[in-house]
Amino acid sequence: MEEILLKALVWTNYKLFLLICLVLPLILSVWSLKTQIPSIQRLLLIYWRVASLLAIAIYLFIPVWQVGYLAWFAGHILIVICLWFWADINDEIRDLPKSSLRLALTSWRWAVSLYGIIGAIAFTPFLRCAFVPSADADTMCRLWLEAPWHYKSWFHPNSTTGFLGFLGMTGLIIYIIYFVYFLTFRLIKQGRIALEQ
């Protein structure tokens, strides 16, 4: 019974991920391109860069490369930080005239933040899956692999799991290099200002 409940919760998490982290920001991105509001466009561009870690985690889950569990957890935390970290963007959005886009963006930011915080807390017990000898043999760890395996069967039926894992690992390496560059150079130089000078 406990396993059935956990499975339902994990699948609900993935469905929320698709809605809150993919569909809604995609709609907001198209909307912001139409309205040409630079602060919202910058925030969403930063969001997509950071949220790509969750897509990378999916590709790492497919061949059961256990670093995917760490990437999934870190992605939730980094998304929440990136949405509220930038002082200049926060000020510009706060100063925007009231509009349906501003309301939608603010509502989405709070929804993603809530999802990210609750998701990270709920995922904490599964961090052990990054260190077990075989995650696909562990019943609880395997729950997080089922949705990525379905994703593979739908979108990459002819690709090998090793190749998809390679794509995920390549993405993770590039992500880490960029993140280290950001922490070492951009953050020190610009602080909480998103606009490059």
Order of alpha helices (4+ residues) and beta strands (2+ residues): alpha-alpha-alpha-alpha-alpha-alpha-alpha-alpha-alpha
